[in-house]
Amino acid sequence: MMASFMSYFGGRRDPKQSSRDAIVTLRQQLQMIEKKEDYLQRKVDEELKKAKANAVTNKPVATQALKRKKLHEQELDRLQNTRFQLEIQVNTLESASFNAETMAAMKKAAGALSDIHGTLNIERVDATMAEIQEHMQVANEVSEAISAPMNGGLELDDAELKAELDELEQEELNERLVGAEHVPVHHPAGPSRVPESEFPVHYDRYLYANDSLIAARRPVAVEDDEEAQLKELQAALAM
């Protein structure tokens, strides 16, 4: 309201508000045109219906109806062209308003970047990074100093410690060997050794395992008997 009052007396108008007012006015006009178009279309339909009803019985009435129909159609065409022009203006204004707002936002962002970089340059960045690196190095040195082993002033010789450990290991091994000499020898139970003279006839191979003889059985004699029986059967069949 205040903007309209100022513009009436020639005051400076806000471009954003001006474009919004124009868009609102154009859309209101478009609504009026659409209503007018609906009215004219109904009139065209009515006149066409009247002309059809009187085309045979009353031609003068039908002719007048067709004339009014033509007038309504001409007015309808003009309104459609007007509506098309208004829609173009609305789209143009909306696009221009959007572009103006986009440029304003970009300008504001550029100003913010300028404010940030006004107090920030590459020399200050390098100095800050160098300071951070120095503090990190000091922190690492402190951590290494804290975690270093403390021997309480005692100096240890690794070679001497290894020699002492080897000596203790040898003593332990000697004690184990001395204890093993007094343990009685235990022979595991198993089959006794069989004299070769007592080997069964059908065993022809013998194995030794754990100082005991194990006979590997092979049916040699059984195979000889089967071969003899086969020969007797062949001889009987030949007679």
ChimeraX commands (.cxc) that place a marker at each C-alpha (Angstrom):
marker #1 position 0.00,0.00,0.00 radius 0.5
marker #1 position 2.83,2.35,0.91 radius 0.5
marker #1 position 4.68,1.50,-2.30 radius 0.5
marker #1 position 1.58,2.31,-4.36 radius 0.5
marker #1 position 1.16,5.60,-2.50 radius 0.5
marker #1 position 4.78,6.59,-3.14 radius 0.5
marker #1 position 4.57,5.62,-6.80 radius 0.5
marker #1 position 1.46,7.76,-7.19 radius 0.5
marker #1 position 3.43,10.87,-6.21 radius 0.5
marker #1 position 6.43,9.97,-8.33 radius 0.5
marker #1 position 8.49,8.38,-5.57 radius 0.5
marker #1 position 11.08,5.66,-6.11 radius 0.5
marker #1 position 9.44,2.25,-6.57 radius 0.5
marker #1 position 10.81,-1.09,-5.52 radius 0.5
marker #1 position 11.51,-3.13,-8.71 radius 0.5
marker #1 position 10.66,-6.40,-7.00 radius 0.5
marker #1 position 7.34,-5.08,-5.70 radius 0.5
marker #1 position 6.60,-3.46,-9.05 radius 0.5
marker #1 position 7.04,-6.73,-10.95 radius 0.5
marker #1 position 4.87,-8.55,-8.44 radius 0.5
marker #1 position 2.09,-6.00,-8.77 radius 0.5
marker #1 position 2.23,-6.22,-12.56 radius 0.5
marker #1 position 2.07,-10.02,-12.48 radius 0.5
marker #1 position -0.91,-9.94,-10.13 radius 0.5
marker #1 position -2.73,-7.41,-12.36 radius 0.5
marker #1 position -2.08,-9.47,-15.49 radius 0.5
marker #1 position -3.33,-12.66,-13.86 radius 0.5
marker #1 position -6.52,-10.92,-12.74 radius 0.5
marker #1 position -7.07,-9.72,-16.29 radius 0.5
marker #1 position -6.52,-13.25,-17.59 radius 0.5
marker #1 position -9.20,-14.55,-15.25 radius 0.5
marker #1 position -11.65,-11.94,-16.59 radius 0.5
marker #1 position -10.83,-12.91,-20.18 radius 0.5
marker #1 position -11.40,-16.58,-19.42 radius 0.5
marker #1 position -14.82,-15.80,-17.98 radius 0.5
marker #1 position -15.64,-13.69,-21.05 radius 0.5
marker #1 position -14.55,-16.53,-23.32 radius 0.5
marker #1 position -16.80,-19.00,-21.51 radius 0.5
marker #1 position -19.76,-16.60,-21.92 radius 0.5
marker #1 position -19.13,-16.08,-25.65 radius 0.5
marker #1 position -18.73,-19.81,-26.22 radius 0.5
marker #1 position -22.12,-20.44,-24.65 radius 0.5
marker #1 position -23.66,-17.73,-26.86 radius 0.5
marker #1 position -22.13,-19.32,-29.96 radius 0.5
marker #1 position -23.61,-22.68,-29.01 radius 0.5
marker #1 position -27.04,-21.13,-28.38 radius 0.5
marker #1 position -27.12,-19.29,-31.73 radius 0.5
marker #1 position -26.01,-22.40,-33.56 radius 0.5
marker #1 position -28.76,-24.41,-31.90 radius 0.5
marker #1 position -31.35,-21.73,-32.82 radius 0.5
marker #1 position -30.18,-21.65,-36.45 radius 0.5
marker #1 position -30.50,-25.43,-36.74 radius 0.5
marker #1 position -34.00,-25.36,-35.22 radius 0.5
marker #1 position -35.24,-22.73,-37.75 radius 0.5
marker #1 position -33.25,-23.75,-40.80 radius 0.5
marker #1 position -36.31,-25.34,-42.45 radius 0.5
marker #1 position -39.32,-23.64,-40.90 radius 0.5
marker #1 position -38.08,-20.05,-40.47 radius 0.5
marker #1 position -35.03,-19.16,-42.52 radius 0.5
marker #1 position -34.89,-15.41,-41.62 radius 0.5
marker #1 position -34.63,-16.32,-37.91 radius 0.5
marker #1 position -32.02,-18.93,-38.72 radius 0.5
marker #1 position -30.06,-16.37,-40.75 radius 0.5
marker #1 position -30.05,-13.81,-37.94 radius 0.5
marker #1 position -28.93,-16.48,-35.54 radius 0.5
marker #1 position -25.98,-17.36,-37.77 radius 0.5
marker #1 position -25.02,-13.65,-38.01 radius 0.5
marker #1 position -24.94,-13.31,-34.21 radius 0.5
marker #1 position -22.96,-16.54,-34.03 radius 0.5
marker #1 position -20.35,-15.08,-36.38 radius 0.5
marker #1 position -20.08,-11.89,-34.29 radius 0.5
marker #1 position -19.58,-13.92,-31.09 radius 0.5
marker #1 position -16.94,-16.05,-32.78 radius 0.5
marker #1 position -15.03,-12.94,-33.95 radius 0.5
marker #1 position -15.10,-11.51,-30.42 radius 0.5
marker #1 position -13.99,-14.87,-29.08 radius 0.5
marker #1 position -11.00,-14.92,-31.46 radius 0.5
marker #1 position -9.95,-11.42,-30.33 radius 0.5
marker #1 position -10.15,-12.44,-26.67 radius 0.5
marker #1 position -8.07,-15.52,-27.31 radius 0.5
marker #1 position -5.37,-13.43,-28.99 radius 0.5
marker #1 position -5.46,-10.96,-26.10 radius 0.5
marker #1 position -5.16,-13.78,-23.59 radius 0.5
marker #1 position -2.17,-15.17,-25.46 radius 0.5
marker #1 position -0.41,-11.78,-25.31 radius 0.5
marker #1 position -1.10,-11.43,-21.60 radius 0.5
marker #1 position 0.26,-14.90,-20.91 radius 0.5
marker #1 position 3.46,-13.98,-22.76 radius 0.5
marker #1 position 3.82,-10.85,-20.60 radius 0.5
marker #1 position 3.25,-12.83,-17.41 radius 0.5
marker #1 position 5.89,-15.37,-18.38 radius 0.5
marker #1 position 8.33,-12.60,-19.31 radius 0.5
marker #1 position 7.79,-10.75,-16.03 radius 0.5
marker #1 position 8.14,-13.92,-13.97 radius 0.5
marker #1 position 11.36,-14.84,-15.77 radius 0.5
marker #1 position 12.76,-11.31,-15.33 radius 0.5
marker #1 position 11.81,-11.29,-11.66 radius 0.5
marker #1 position 13.45,-14.68,-11.15 radius 0.5
marker #1 position 16.62,-13.52,-12.89 radius 0.5
marker #1 position 16.70,-10.36,-10.78 radius 0.5
marker #1 position 16.36,-12.35,-7.56 radius 0.5
marker #1 position 19.05,-14.76,-8.73 radius 0.5
marker #1 position 21.42,-11.90,-9.47 radius 0.5
marker #1 position 20.69,-10.34,-6.08 radius 0.5
marker #1 position 21.50,-13.64,-4.37 radius 0.5
marker #1 position 24.73,-14.01,-6.36 radius 0.5
marker #1 position 25.71,-10.43,-5.53 radius 0.5
marker #1 position 25.08,-11.07,-1.86 radius 0.5
marker #1 position 27.21,-14.22,-2.00 radius 0.5
marker #1 position 29.99,-12.31,-3.76 radius 0.5
marker #1 position 29.90,-9.70,-1.00 radius 0.5
marker #1 position 30.16,-12.40,1.65 radius 0.5
marker #1 position 33.16,-13.94,-0.12 radius 0.5
marker #1 position 34.76,-10.52,-0.35 radius 0.5
marker #1 position 34.30,-10.00,3.39 radius 0.5
marker #1 position 35.88,-13.39,4.12 radius 0.5
marker #1 position 38.85,-12.92,1.81 radius 0.5
marker #1 position 39.35,-9.37,3.00 radius 0.5
marker #1 position 40.98,-10.69,6.18 radius 0.5
marker #1 position 42.39,-13.85,4.62 radius 0.5
marker #1 position 45.33,-14.17,2.24 radius 0.5
marker #1 position 47.84,-16.82,1.23 radius 0.5
marker #1 position 50.57,-15.49,3.54 radius 0.5
marker #1 position 48.33,-15.84,6.58 radius 0.5
marker #1 position 47.29,-19.32,5.50 radius 0.5
marker #1 position 50.94,-20.41,5.13 radius 0.5
marker #1 position 51.83,-18.93,8.50 radius 0.5
marker #1 position 48.91,-20.69,10.20 radius 0.5
marker #1 position 49.77,-24.04,8.61 radius 0.5
marker #1 position 53.42,-23.69,9.66 radius 0.5
marker #1 position 52.36,-22.93,13.23 radius 0.5
marker #1 position 50.07,-25.98,13.27 radius 0.5
marker #1 position 52.90,-28.18,11.94 radius 0.5
marker #1 position 55.26,-26.88,14.64 radius 0.5
marker #1 position 52.76,-27.63,17.39 radius 0.5
marker #1 position 52.18,-31.13,16.01 radius 0.5
marker #1 position 55.92,-31.80,16.02 radius 0.5
marker #1 position 56.21,-30.66,19.63 radius 0.5
marker #1 position 53.27,-32.87,20.59 radius 0.5
marker #1 position 54.93,-35.90,18.94 radius 0.5
marker #1 position 58.19,-35.25,20.79 radius 0.5
marker #1 position 56.34,-34.99,24.09 radius 0.5
marker #1 position 54.50,-38.26,23.40 radius 0.5
marker #1 position 57.75,-40.07,22.57 radius 0.5
marker #1 position 59.40,-38.73,25.74 radius 0.5
marker #1 position 56.46,-39.87,27.89 radius 0.5
marker #1 position 56.27,-43.35,26.33 radius 0.5
marker #1 position 60.07,-44.02,26.47 radius 0.5
marker #1 position 61.01,-46.92,28.86 radius 0.5
marker #1 position 62.65,-45.90,32.15 radius 0.5
marker #1 position 65.42,-48.20,33.55 radius 0.5
marker #1 position 66.05,-46.22,36.69 radius 0.5
marker #1 position 69.62,-45.37,35.64 radius 0.5
marker #1 position 70.51,-49.05,35.09 radius 0.5
marker #1 position 72.45,-49.74,31.91 radius 0.5
marker #1 position 71.70,-53.17,30.44 radius 0.5
marker #1 position 73.94,-55.09,28.06 radius 0.5
marker #1 position 71.92,-57.21,25.61 radius 0.5
marker #1 position 74.88,-59.52,24.88 radius 0.5
marker #1 position 75.42,-60.21,28.56 radius 0.5
marker #1 position 71.72,-60.96,29.07 radius 0.5
marker #1 position 71.74,-63.39,26.13 radius 0.5
marker #1 position 74.80,-65.23,27.44 radius 0.5
marker #1 position 73.18,-65.63,30.85 radius 0.5
marker #1 position 69.98,-66.92,29.27 radius 0.5
marker #1 position 71.93,-69.50,27.21 radius 0.5
marker #1 position 73.70,-70.70,30.37 radius 0.5
marker #1 position 70.38,-71.18,32.19 radius 0.5
marker #1 position 68.98,-73.08,29.23 radius 0.5
marker #1 position 71.97,-75.46,29.16 radius 0.5
marker #1 position 71.68,-76.14,32.88 radius 0.5
marker #1 position 68.01,-77.02,32.48 radius 0.5
marker #1 position 68.78,-79.44,29.64 radius 0.5
marker #1 position 71.54,-81.14,31.70 radius 0.5
marker #1 position 69.17,-81.66,34.61 radius 0.5
marker #1 position 66.60,-83.24,32.33 radius 0.5
marker #1 position 69.18,-85.63,30.84 radius 0.5
marker #1 position 70.38,-86.72,34.29 radius 0.5
marker #1 position 66.83,-87.46,35.35 radius 0.5
marker #1 position 66.18,-89.48,32.20 radius 0.5
marker #1 position 69.10,-91.92,32.92 radius 0.5
marker #1 position 67.36,-93.25,36.06 radius 0.5
marker #1 position 64.03,-94.01,34.42 radius 0.5
marker #1 position 63.51,-97.83,33.87 radius 0.5
marker #1 position 63.18,-98.95,30.31 radius 0.5
marker #1 position 59.66,-100.00,29.48 radius 0.5
marker #1 position 59.00,-102.41,26.63 radius 0.5
marker #1 position 55.50,-102.18,25.29 radius 0.5
marker #1 position 53.45,-105.35,25.30 radius 0.5
marker #1 position 53.09,-107.08,21.95 radius 0.5
marker #1 position 53.38,-110.37,20.15 radius 0.5
marker #1 position 56.56,-112.29,20.93 radius 0.5
marker #1 position 59.11,-113.16,18.29 radius 0.5
marker #1 position 58.26,-116.40,16.60 radius 0.5
marker #1 position 61.07,-118.73,15.45 radius 0.5
marker #1 position 61.25,-119.19,11.73 radius 0.5
marker #1 position 60.90,-122.97,12.14 radius 0.5
marker #1 position 57.42,-122.47,13.59 radius 0.5
marker #1 position 56.11,-120.22,10.76 radius 0.5
marker #1 position 52.84,-121.53,9.29 radius 0.5
marker #1 position 53.00,-122.95,5.81 radius 0.5
marker #1 position 50.59,-120.44,4.28 radius 0.5
marker #1 position 52.61,-117.42,5.43 radius 0.5
marker #1 position 55.49,-116.54,3.09 radius 0.5
marker #1 position 56.21,-112.93,4.11 radius 0.5
marker #1 position 56.92,-111.51,7.57 radius 0.5
marker #1 position 57.23,-108.02,8.80 radius 0.5
marker #1 position 58.95,-106.60,11.89 radius 0.5
marker #1 position 57.42,-103.74,13.82 radius 0.5
marker #1 position 58.46,-102.53,17.32 radius 0.5
marker #1 position 60.98,-105.38,17.58 radius 0.5
marker #1 position 58.20,-107.95,17.09 radius 0.5
marker #1 position 57.53,-110.21,14.16 radius 0.5
marker #1 position 54.29,-109.71,12.29 radius 0.5
marker #1 position 53.44,-112.31,9.70 radius 0.5
marker #1 position 51.95,-110.97,6.51 radius 0.5
marker #1 position 49.50,-113.63,5.55 radius 0.5
marker #1 position 49.28,-114.81,1.99 radius 0.5
marker #1 position 47.32,-117.97,1.10 radius 0.5
marker #1 position 50.13,-119.70,-0.87 radius 0.5
marker #1 position 49.21,-123.25,0.14 radius 0.5
marker #1 position 45.51,-122.63,-0.52 radius 0.5
marker #1 position 46.29,-121.51,-4.05 radius 0.5
marker #1 position 48.38,-124.68,-4.66 radius 0.5
marker #1 position 45.48,-126.93,-3.55 radius 0.5
marker #1 position 43.03,-125.18,-5.87 radius 0.5
marker #1 position 45.43,-125.59,-8.79 radius 0.5
marker #1 position 45.83,-129.34,-8.10 radius 0.5
marker #1 position 42.05,-129.84,-7.90 radius 0.5
marker #1 position 41.65,-128.04,-11.23 radius 0.5
marker #1 position 44.20,-130.32,-12.88 radius 0.5
marker #1 position 42.42,-133.44,-11.54 radius 0.5
marker #1 position 39.10,-132.19,-12.92 radius 0.5
marker #1 position 40.63,-131.57,-16.34 radius 0.5
marker #1 position 42.12,-135.08,-16.38 radius 0.5
marker #1 position 38.75,-136.64,-15.44 radius 0.5
marker #1 position 36.99,-134.83,-18.23 radius 0.5
marker #1 position 39.59,-135.98,-20.79 radius 0.5
marker #1 position 39.01,-139.71,-20.02 radius 0.5
marker link #1:1,2 radius 0.2
marker link #1:2,3 radius 0.2
marker link #1:3,4 radius 0.2
marker link #1:4,5 radius 0.2
marker link #1:5,6 radius 0.2
marker link #1:6,7 radius 0.2
marker link #1:7,8 radius 0.2
marker link #1:8,9 radius 0.2
marker link #1:9,10 radius 0.2
marker link #1:10,11 radius 0.2
marker link #1:11,12 radius 0.2
marker link #1:12,13 radius 0.2
marker link #1:13,14 radius 0.2
marker link #1:14,15 radius 0.2
marker link #1:15,16 radius 0.2
marker link #1:16,17 radius 0.2
marker link #1:17,18 radius 0.2
marker link #1:18,19 radius 0.2
marker link #1:19,20 radius 0.2
marker link #1:20,21 radius 0.2
marker link #1:21,22 radius 0.2
marker link #1:22,23 radius 0.2
marker link #1:23,24 radius 0.2
marker link #1:24,25 radius 0.2
marker link #1:25,26 radius 0.2
marker link #1:26,27 radius 0.2
marker link #1:27,28 radius 0.2
marker link #1:28,29 radius 0.2
marker link #1:29,30 radius 0.2
marker link #1:30,31 radius 0.2
marker link #1:31,32 radius 0.2
marker link #1:32,33 radius 0.2
marker link #1:33,34 radius 0.2
marker link #1:34,35 radius 0.2
marker link #1:35,36 radius 0.2
marker link #1:36,37 radius 0.2
marker link #1:37,38 radius 0.2
marker link #1:38,39 radius 0.2
marker link #1:39,40 radius 0.2
marker link #1:40,41 radius 0.2
marker link #1:41,42 radius 0.2
marker link #1:42,43 radius 0.2
marker link #1:43,44 radius 0.2
marker link #1:44,45 radius 0.2
marker link #1:45,46 radius 0.2
marker link #1:46,47 radius 0.2
marker link #1:47,48 radius 0.2
marker link #1:48,49 radius 0.2
marker link #1:49,50 radius 0.2
marker link #1:50,51 radius 0.2
marker link #1:51,52 radius 0.2
marker link #1:52,53 radius 0.2
marker link #1:53,54 radius 0.2
marker link #1:54,55 radius 0.2
marker link #1:55,56 radius 0.2
marker link #1:56,57 radius 0.2
marker link #1:57,58 radius 0.2
marker link #1:58,59 radius 0.2
marker link #1:59,60 radius 0.2
marker link #1:60,61 radius 0.2
marker link #1:61,62 radius 0.2
marker link #1:62,63 radius 0.2
marker link #1:63,64 radius 0.2
marker link #1:64,65 radius 0.2
marker link #1:65,66 radius 0.2
marker link #1:66,67 radius 0.2
marker link #1:67,68 radius 0.2
marker link #1:68,69 radius 0.2
marker link #1:69,70 radius 0.2
marker link #1:70,71 radius 0.2
marker link #1:71,72 radius 0.2
marker link #1:72,73 radius 0.2
marker link #1:73,74 radius 0.2
marker link #1:74,75 radius 0.2
marker link #1:75,76 radius 0.2
marker link #1:76,77 radius 0.2
marker link #1:77,78 radius 0.2
marker link #1:78,79 radius 0.2
marker link #1:79,80 radius 0.2
marker link #1:80,81 radius 0.2
marker link #1:81,82 radius 0.2
marker link #1:82,83 radius 0.2
marker link #1:83,84 radius 0.2
marker link #1:84,85 radius 0.2
marker link #1:85,86 radius 0.2
marker link #1:86,87 radius 0.2
marker link #1:87,88 radius 0.2
marker link #1:88,89 radius 0.2
marker link #1:89,90 radius 0.2
marker link #1:90,91 radius 0.2
marker link #1:91,92 radius 0.2
marker link #1:92,93 radius 0.2
marker link #1:93,94 radius 0.2
marker link #1:94,95 radius 0.2
marker link #1:95,96 radius 0.2
marker link #1:96,97 radius 0.2
marker link #1:97,98 radius 0.2
marker link #1:98,99 radius 0.2
marker link #1:99,100 radius 0.2
marker link #1:100,101 radius 0.2
marker link #1:101,102 radius 0.2
marker link #1:102,103 radius 0.2
marker link #1:103,104 radius 0.2
marker link #1:104,105 radius 0.2
marker link #1:105,106 radius 0.2
marker link #1:106,107 radius 0.2
marker link #1:107,108 radius 0.2
marker link #1:108,109 radius 0.2
marker link #1:109,110 radius 0.2
marker link #1:110,111 radius 0.2
marker link #1:111,112 radius 0.2
marker link #1:112,113 radius 0.2
marker link #1:113,114 radius 0.2
marker link #1:114,115 radius 0.2
marker link #1:115,116 radius 0.2
marker link #1:116,117 radius 0.2
marker link #1:117,118 radius 0.2
marker link #1:118,119 radius 0.2
marker link #1:119,120 radius 0.2
marker link #1:120,121 radius 0.2
marker link #1:121,122 radius 0.2
marker link #1:122,123 radius 0.2
marker link #1:123,124 radius 0.2
marker link #1:124,125 radius 0.2
marker link #1:125,126 radius 0.2
marker link #1:126,127 radius 0.2
marker link #1:127,128 radius 0.2
marker link #1:128,129 radius 0.2
marker link #1:129,130 radius 0.2
marker link #1:130,131 radius 0.2
marker link #1:131,132 radius 0.2
marker link #1:132,133 radius 0.2
marker link #1:133,134 radius 0.2
marker link #1:134,135 radius 0.2
marker link #1:135,136 radius 0.2
marker link #1:136,137 radius 0.2
marker link #1:137,138 radius 0.2
marker link #1:138,139 radius 0.2
marker link #1:139,140 radius 0.2
marker link #1:140,141 radius 0.2
marker link #1:141,142 radius 0.2
marker link #1:142,143 radius 0.2
marker link #1:143,144 radius 0.2
marker link #1:144,145 radius 0.2
marker link #1:145,146 radius 0.2
marker link #1:146,147 radius 0.2
marker link #1:147,148 radius 0.2
marker link #1:148,149 radius 0.2
marker link #1:149,150 radius 0.2
marker link #1:150,151 radius 0.2
marker link #1:151,152 radius 0.2
marker link #1:152,153 radius 0.2
marker link #1:153,154 radius 0.2
marker link #1:154,155 radius 0.2
marker link #1:155,156 radius 0.2
marker link #1:156,157 radius 0.2
marker link #1:157,158 radius 0.2
marker link #1:158,159 radius 0.2
marker link #1:159,160 radius 0.2
marker link #1:160,161 radius 0.2
marker link #1:161,162 radius 0.2
marker link #1:162,163 radius 0.2
marker link #1:163,164 radius 0.2
marker link #1:164,165 radius 0.2
marker link #1:165,166 radius 0.2
marker link #1:166,167 radius 0.2
marker link #1:167,168 radius 0.2
marker link #1:168,169 radius 0.2
marker link #1:169,170 radius 0.2
marker link #1:170,171 radius 0.2
marker link #1:171,172 radius 0.2
marker link #1:172,173 radius 0.2
marker link #1:173,174 radius 0.2
marker link #1:174,175 radius 0.2
marker link #1:175,176 radius 0.2
marker link #1:176,177 radius 0.2
marker link #1:177,178 radius 0.2
marker link #1:178,179 radius 0.2
marker link #1:179,180 radius 0.2
marker link #1:180,181 radius 0.2
marker link #1:181,182 radius 0.2
marker link #1:182,183 radius 0.2
marker link #1:183,184 radius 0.2
marker link #1:184,185 radius 0.2
marker link #1:185,186 radius 0.2
marker link #1:186,187 radius 0.2
marker link #1:187,188 radius 0.2
marker link #1:188,189 radius 0.2
marker link #1:189,190 radius 0.2
marker link #1:190,191 radius 0.2
marker link #1:191,192 radius 0.2
marker link #1:192,193 radius 0.2
marker link #1:193,194 radius 0.2
marker link #1:194,195 radius 0.2
marker link #1:195,196 radius 0.2
marker link #1:196,197 radius 0.2
marker link #1:197,198 radius 0.2
marker link #1:198,199 radius 0.2
marker link #1:199,200 radius 0.2
marker link #1:200,201 radius 0.2
marker link #1:201,202 radius 0.2
marker link #1:202,203 radius 0.2
marker link #1:203,204 radius 0.2
marker link #1:204,205 radius 0.2
marker link #1:205,206 radius 0.2
marker link #1:206,207 radius 0.2
marker link #1:207,208 radius 0.2
marker link #1:208,209 radius 0.2
marker link #1:209,210 radius 0.2
marker link #1:210,211 radius 0.2
marker link #1:211,212 radius 0.2
marker link #1:212,213 radius 0.2
marker link #1:213,214 radius 0.2
marker link #1:214,215 radius 0.2
marker link #1:215,216 radius 0.2
marker link #1:216,217 radius 0.2
marker link #1:217,218 radius 0.2
marker link #1:218,219 radius 0.2
marker link #1:219,220 radius 0.2
marker link #1:220,221 radius 0.2
marker link #1:221,222 radius 0.2
marker link #1:222,223 radius 0.2
marker link #1:223,224 radius 0.2
marker link #1:224,225 radius 0.2
marker link #1:225,226 radius 0.2
marker link #1:226,227 radius 0.2
marker link #1:227,228 radius 0.2
marker link #1:228,229 radius 0.2
marker link #1:229,230 radius 0.2
marker link #1:230,231 radius 0.2
marker link #1:231,232 radius 0.2
marker link #1:232,233 radius 0.2
marker link #1:233,234 radius 0.2
marker link #1:234,235 radius 0.2
marker link #1:235,236 radius 0.2
marker link #1:236,237 radius 0.2
marker link #1:237,238 radius 0.2
marker link #1:238,239 radius 0.2
view
